[in-house]
Amino acid sequence: MSALVVKTLLQAPEPDGGDRQRTATLLDAMPFPLLLCDSAGRPTRWNPLLSELLDTSADVARSGVDGAAVDAIAEALPILVDVCSALLTGQASPRSVVTFRTAAGERDFELDGGLCRDATFAADEVVVALREITAERTLSERLQAAHDEIVQFRYHVSHDLSAPIASARGLLGLIEDDLRSGALEDLPELLEETEAQLTRLQRLIADLMSLARVSGEMQQPEAVDLRDLVDEIVASIGLHTRELEISVTLSFDSPNLMIDRVRLRQILANLISNARKFQDPEEIAPYIQVSVEDDGDDWLMSVTDNGIGMDRLTAERAFDMFTRGSSAHPGHGLGLHIVLKHVDRLGGSVSVGGLSKPTRIDVRLPKEPHCCATEPERSGSD
């Protein structure tokens, strides 16, 4: 459509014969990168927006430079030859998308061509407009990722919900048979296993509720006392028991953070709980370290432990939904995914900083509160 508009304007009669100046003025007025090509697909004229995009000189008609700029454009847009050839032979122009690496990151453009065949021009020329589709492609990729996540979510949740229910139903059937027959010696074990299956189901429901809350409204930032928050989390997940005594230490550059307290608690609770779950039973002095460092515009929060760690493959997928650190440990693989979602909503990032001895998860959060942040693009083992 862009090329069609320009083609129509280029072919409009110019009473005073100022075709060259008219073409330059028209090219300069276009709000998108644009160029004219000869019948061989070689650039002849282009506007400043294309020069800026490809970091080339102005076209020869204006600058008098040699063919270096023409060669640079032809090299950056090799598809020009096919586009021009198709248009000149009456074929449909192939859909062409090119990607340029710029200082602002990768930018995607779709080429839209039109044929100029008019007595005004010495030969057939093709006008080619570059329409930026970076936002469209990014949105399309995000929608596809969301769709894939929903498909994966439905599959795993349906399985993880039905499995403990089916097991509990089978166990209750055995208990009923034993009660009828009076054979009660296996009853305690069957009841214990039934409770374990129902506990598994309860944990999954709790994880799903936590995941659902991620998309809720952002809370107003408040001053959060880090020591009080960590103490509250440690007390709630039972790090100090007769069977297990884990040393938990906290270090910080600032004792208080201005942040959404609910989301920060979810982040730290999942990370500390994850570290507890994957403790090394052979470790004489198990520990979990929580640190918060001042890093310019951000707070760098790390949770470190000397547990069993993770391999590189698991680390690469650690924040994906339903990624489990180990089949030998309970859980549904939602913990680190929930962390990722909360961090995204706060405008931050999360990564695996160390694989083993110590294992470390790094969370970077902006100091400037994101009260109304929308979910960005981005980066769970449970």
C-alpha positions as CSV (number, residue, x, y, z in Angstrom):
1,M,0.0,0.0,0.0
2,S,2.9,2.4,0.8
3,A,4.6,1.8,-2.5
4,L,1.2,2.1,-4.4
5,V,0.7,5.6,-2.9
6,V,4.2,6.7,-3.8
7,K,3.9,5.2,-7.3
8,T,0.7,7.2,-7.9
9,L,2.3,10.4,-6.7
10,L,5.5,9.8,-8.8
11,Q,3.4,9.4,-12.0
12,A,1.4,12.5,-11.4
13,P,2.2,15.2,-14.1
14,E,4.6,17.9,-13.1
15,P,3.8,21.1,-15.2
16,D,7.1,22.8,-14.7
17,G,9.2,19.8,-15.6
18,G,11.0,19.7,-12.3
19,D,10.9,15.9,-12.1
20,R,14.2,15.5,-10.3
21,Q,13.4,18.0,-7.6
22,R,9.9,16.7,-7.3
23,T,11.1,13.1,-6.8
24,A,13.6,14.2,-4.1
25,T,10.9,16.2,-2.3
26,L,8.5,13.3,-2.5
27,L,11.0,10.8,-1.2
28,D,11.9,13.1,1.7
29,A,8.3,13.6,2.7
30,M,7.6,9.9,3.1
31,P,7.4,8.7,6.7
32,F,9.1,5.4,6.0
33,P,12.4,4.2,4.3
34,L,11.9,4.3,0.5
35,L,13.9,3.8,-2.7
36,L,13.7,3.6,-6.5
37,C,15.4,0.9,-8.4
38,D,16.2,0.5,-12.1
39,S,15.1,-2.5,-14.2
40,A,18.1,-4.5,-13.0
41,G,17.1,-4.0,-9.4
42,R,19.9,-1.5,-8.6
43,P,19.0,1.4,-6.3
44,T,18.9,4.8,-8.1
45,R,17.2,7.1,-5.6
46,W,16.4,6.8,-1.9
47,N,15.3,9.0,1.0
48,P,17.1,10.0,4.2
49,L,15.3,7.5,6.3
50,L,16.8,4.6,4.3
51,S,20.2,6.3,4.5
52,E,19.8,6.5,8.3
53,L,18.6,2.9,8.6
54,L,21.5,1.5,6.5
55,D,24.1,4.1,7.5
56,T,24.8,5.1,3.9
57,S,25.3,8.4,2.0
58,A,22.5,10.3,0.3
59,D,21.6,9.1,-3.3
60,V,23.9,9.9,-6.2
61,A,21.5,12.5,-7.7
62,R,21.9,14.6,-4.6
63,S,25.3,13.9,-3.3
64,G,27.3,13.1,-6.4
65,V,29.0,10.1,-4.5
66,D,30.2,7.1,-6.4
67,G,28.5,3.7,-6.4
68,A,29.6,2.7,-2.9
69,A,26.3,3.6,-1.3
70,V,24.4,1.8,-4.1
71,D,26.5,-1.3,-3.4
72,A,25.9,-1.1,0.3
73,I,22.1,-0.9,-0.2
74,A,22.2,-3.8,-2.7
75,E,24.2,-5.9,-0.3
76,A,21.8,-5.1,2.6
77,L,18.7,-5.8,0.4
78,P,19.6,-8.6,-1.9
79,I,16.0,-9.4,-2.3
80,L,15.6,-6.2,-4.4
81,V,16.6,-8.1,-7.6
82,D,13.8,-10.7,-7.2
83,V,11.2,-8.0,-6.2
84,C,12.0,-5.8,-9.2
85,S,12.2,-8.8,-11.6
86,A,8.7,-10.1,-10.5
87,L,7.1,-6.7,-10.9
88,L,8.7,-6.0,-14.3
89,T,7.5,-9.3,-15.7
90,G,4.0,-8.9,-14.4
91,Q,4.3,-11.5,-11.6
92,A,3.2,-11.1,-8.0
93,S,5.9,-9.5,-5.9
94,P,7.2,-12.1,-3.4
95,R,6.6,-11.3,0.3
96,S,9.9,-10.2,1.5
97,V,11.0,-9.5,5.1
98,V,14.4,-8.3,6.1
99,T,15.9,-7.8,9.5
100,F,18.5,-5.1,10.4
101,R,20.6,-4.9,13.5
102,T,20.6,-1.4,14.7
103,A,21.8,0.4,17.9
104,A,18.2,0.1,19.1
105,G,18.2,-3.7,18.5
106,E,16.8,-5.8,15.7
107,R,14.2,-4.2,13.4
108,D,12.1,-6.1,10.9
109,F,10.8,-4.6,7.7
110,E,8.5,-5.9,4.9
111,L,9.3,-4.8,1.4
112,D,6.3,-3.4,-0.6
113,G,7.0,-2.8,-4.3
114,G,5.2,-1.0,-7.2
115,L,6.1,-0.5,-10.9
116,C,6.4,3.0,-12.3
117,R,5.9,2.9,-16.1
118,D,5.4,6.4,-17.4
119,A,6.9,8.7,-20.1
120,T,8.3,10.9,-17.3
121,F,10.9,8.2,-16.7
122,A,13.6,7.1,-19.1
123,A,13.0,3.5,-18.3
124,D,10.9,1.4,-16.1
125,E,11.5,2.0,-12.5
126,V,10.4,0.2,-9.3
127,V,9.5,2.0,-6.1
128,V,10.1,0.0,-3.0
129,A,8.9,0.9,0.5
130,L,10.1,-0.6,3.7
131,R,7.3,-1.0,6.2
132,E,8.4,-1.7,9.7
133,I,6.8,-4.8,11.2
134,T,8.9,-5.2,14.3
135,A,6.0,-4.7,16.7
136,E,3.8,-7.0,14.7
137,R,6.3,-9.8,14.6
138,T,7.1,-9.4,18.3
139,L,3.4,-9.5,19.1
140,S,2.9,-12.6,16.9
141,E,5.8,-14.4,18.6
142,R,4.4,-13.5,22.1
143,L,1.0,-14.8,21.1
144,Q,2.5,-18.0,19.8
145,A,4.5,-18.4,23.0
146,A,1.3,-17.8,25.1
147,H,-0.6,-20.3,23.0
148,D,2.1,-22.9,23.4
149,E,2.2,-22.2,27.2
150,I,-1.6,-22.7,27.4
151,V,-1.4,-26.0,25.5
152,Q,1.4,-27.2,27.8
153,F,-0.5,-25.9,30.9
154,R,-3.7,-27.8,30.0
155,Y,-1.8,-31.0,29.4
156,H,0.2,-31.0,32.6
157,V,-2.6,-29.8,34.8
158,S,-5.1,-32.3,33.5
159,H,-2.6,-35.1,34.2
160,D,-1.4,-33.8,37.6
161,L,-4.9,-33.3,38.8
162,S,-6.3,-36.6,37.7
163,A,-3.3,-38.7,38.9
164,P,-3.7,-38.2,42.7
165,I,-7.5,-38.4,42.4
166,A,-7.3,-41.7,40.6
167,S,-4.7,-43.0,43.1
168,A,-6.8,-41.9,46.1
169,R,-9.9,-43.5,44.6
170,G,-8.0,-46.8,44.2
171,L,-6.6,-46.7,47.7
172,L,-10.1,-46.0,49.2
173,G,-11.3,-49.0,47.3
174,L,-8.7,-51.1,49.0
175,I,-9.5,-49.7,52.4
176,E,-13.2,-50.4,51.8
177,D,-12.3,-54.1,50.9
178,D,-10.1,-54.4,54.0
179,L,-12.8,-53.0,56.3
180,R,-15.4,-55.4,54.9
181,S,-13.0,-58.4,55.3
182,G,-11.7,-57.4,58.6
183,A,-8.1,-57.5,57.4
184,L,-6.9,-54.3,59.0
185,E,-3.1,-54.8,59.2
186,D,-2.5,-52.8,56.0
187,L,-4.9,-50.0,56.9
188,P,-2.4,-47.5,58.5
189,E,-0.2,-47.7,55.4
190,L,-3.1,-47.3,53.0
191,L,-4.4,-44.3,54.9
192,E,-1.0,-42.7,54.9
193,E,-0.6,-43.2,51.2
194,T,-4.1,-41.8,50.6
195,E,-3.2,-38.7,52.7
196,A,0.0,-38.3,50.7
197,Q,-2.0,-38.3,47.4
198,L,-4.5,-35.7,48.7
199,T,-1.6,-33.6,50.0
200,R,0.0,-33.7,46.5
201,L,-3.4,-32.5,45.0
202,Q,-3.6,-29.8,47.6
203,R,-0.1,-28.5,46.8
204,L,-0.9,-28.4,43.1
205,I,-4.1,-26.4,43.7
206,A,-2.1,-24.0,45.9
207,D,0.5,-23.6,43.2
208,L,-2.1,-23.0,40.6
209,M,-3.8,-20.4,42.8
210,S,-0.4,-18.6,43.2
211,L,0.2,-18.7,39.5
212,A,-3.3,-17.2,38.9
213,R,-2.6,-14.4,41.3
214,V,0.5,-13.3,39.3
215,S,-1.8,-11.6,36.7
216,G,-3.7,-9.7,39.4
217,E,-3.5,-6.0,40.0
218,M,-0.2,-4.5,41.1
219,Q,-0.1,-3.2,44.7
220,Q,1.2,0.2,45.6
221,P,4.9,0.0,46.6
222,E,5.6,0.1,50.3
223,A,8.6,0.0,52.5
224,V,9.4,-3.7,53.1
225,D,11.7,-4.7,56.0
226,L,13.8,-7.5,54.5
227,R,14.8,-9.1,57.8
228,D,11.2,-9.3,59.0
229,L,10.0,-10.7,55.6
230,V,12.7,-13.4,55.5
231,D,12.1,-14.4,59.1
232,E,8.4,-14.7,58.3
233,I,9.1,-16.9,55.3
234,V,11.5,-19.1,57.2
235,A,9.0,-19.6,59.9
236,S,6.2,-20.5,57.5
237,I,8.1,-23.2,55.5
238,G,9.8,-24.9,58.5
239,L,13.5,-24.7,57.9
240,H,14.3,-25.6,61.5
241,T,13.0,-29.0,62.5
242,R,14.3,-32.0,64.4
243,E,15.1,-33.7,61.0
244,L,16.6,-30.7,59.3
245,E,18.5,-27.7,60.5
246,I,19.4,-25.2,57.7
247,S,21.3,-22.1,58.4
248,V,19.7,-19.1,56.8
249,T,21.6,-15.8,56.6
250,L,20.6,-12.4,55.2
251,S,22.9,-9.6,54.0
252,F,21.7,-6.4,52.4
253,D,22.9,-2.9,51.4
254,S,19.6,-1.5,52.5
255,P,17.3,-3.0,55.2
256,N,14.2,-1.7,53.4
257,L,12.9,-1.9,49.8
258,M,10.1,0.2,48.3
259,I,8.2,-2.5,46.4
260,D,5.0,-4.5,46.0
261,R,5.3,-6.6,49.2
262,V,3.0,-9.4,48.1
263,R,5.0,-10.1,45.0
264,L,8.4,-9.8,46.8
265,R,7.2,-12.3,49.4
266,Q,6.1,-14.7,46.6
267,I,9.5,-14.4,44.9
268,L,11.5,-15.0,48.1
269,A,9.2,-17.7,49.5
270,N,9.5,-19.7,46.3
271,L,13.2,-19.3,46.0
272,I,13.9,-20.2,49.7
273,S,11.4,-23.1,49.5
274,N,13.1,-24.4,46.4
275,A,16.5,-24.2,48.0
276,R,15.2,-26.1,51.0
277,K,13.7,-28.8,48.9
278,F,16.9,-29.5,47.0
279,Q,19.3,-29.7,50.0
280,D,22.0,-32.2,49.8
281,P,21.4,-34.9,52.4
282,E,25.2,-35.6,52.5
283,E,25.9,-31.9,53.4
284,I,27.1,-31.5,57.0
285,A,26.2,-27.8,57.2
286,P,23.4,-27.0,54.8
287,Y,22.8,-23.3,54.3
288,I,20.7,-20.8,52.4
289,Q,22.0,-17.2,51.9
290,V,19.8,-14.3,50.9
291,S,21.6,-11.2,49.8
292,V,20.4,-7.8,48.4
293,E,22.9,-5.5,46.8
294,D,22.7,-2.0,45.5
295,D,23.5,-2.1,41.8
296,G,22.9,1.4,40.4
297,D,19.3,1.6,39.2
298,D,18.5,-1.9,40.3
299,W,18.5,-4.1,43.4
300,L,20.3,-7.4,42.8
301,M,18.8,-10.1,45.0
302,S,20.4,-13.5,45.2
303,V,19.4,-16.7,46.9
304,T,22.3,-19.2,47.3
305,D,22.4,-22.7,48.7
306,N,24.8,-25.7,48.9
307,G,22.2,-28.2,47.8
308,I,22.3,-30.8,45.1
309,G,22.3,-28.2,42.4
310,M,21.1,-28.6,38.8
311,D,22.7,-29.7,35.5
312,R,23.1,-27.3,32.6
313,L,20.1,-28.6,30.7
314,T,17.8,-28.1,33.7
315,A,19.2,-24.6,34.2
316,E,18.4,-23.6,30.6
317,R,14.7,-24.5,31.2
318,A,14.6,-23.7,34.9
319,F,11.9,-21.0,34.6
320,D,9.7,-22.8,32.1
321,M,6.4,-24.1,33.3
322,F,6.4,-27.6,34.8
323,T,10.2,-28.0,34.7
324,R,11.1,-30.1,37.7
325,G,14.6,-30.1,39.2
326,S,14.4,-33.8,40.1
327,S,11.9,-36.6,39.8
328,A,13.0,-37.8,43.2
329,H,11.6,-34.6,44.9
330,P,7.9,-33.7,45.3
331,G,6.5,-30.8,43.3
332,H,4.9,-29.8,40.0
333,G,7.6,-27.6,38.5
334,L,5.7,-24.3,39.0
335,G,7.9,-22.6,41.7
336,L,10.5,-20.9,39.6
337,H,7.9,-20.2,36.9
338,I,5.9,-18.3,39.4
339,V,9.1,-16.4,40.4
340,L,9.6,-15.5,36.7
341,K,6.1,-14.2,36.3
342,H,6.2,-12.0,39.4
343,V,9.7,-10.6,38.4
344,D,8.4,-9.8,34.9
345,R,5.4,-7.9,36.4
346,L,7.9,-5.9,38.5
347,G,9.9,-5.0,35.4
348,G,12.9,-7.1,36.4
349,S,14.8,-10.2,35.3
350,V,15.8,-13.5,36.8
351,S,18.5,-16.0,35.9
352,V,20.5,-19.0,37.2
353,G,23.8,-17.6,38.6
354,G,25.4,-20.8,39.7
355,L,24.7,-24.5,39.0
356,S,26.1,-26.3,42.0
357,K,28.1,-25.8,45.3
358,P,26.8,-23.2,45.4
359,T,23.6,-23.0,43.4
360,R,22.5,-19.4,43.0
361,I,19.4,-17.7,41.6
362,D,19.8,-14.0,40.8
363,V,16.8,-11.6,40.7
364,R,17.3,-8.0,39.4
365,L,14.6,-5.6,40.3
366,P,14.4,-1.9,39.4
367,K,14.5,0.6,42.2
368,E,11.9,2.7,40.5
369,P,8.6,1.0,41.5
370,H,6.5,-0.4,38.7
371,C,3.1,0.2,40.1
372,C,1.2,-0.5,36.8
373,A,3.7,-2.6,34.9
374,T,2.3,-4.8,32.1
375,E,3.8,-8.1,31.5
376,P,6.9,-7.7,29.2
377,E,8.7,-10.1,27.0
378,R,11.3,-12.0,28.6
379,S,13.6,-15.0,30.7
380,G,10.0,-23.6,36.6
381,S,12.0,-25.8,38.4
382,D,9.9,-26.4,41.5
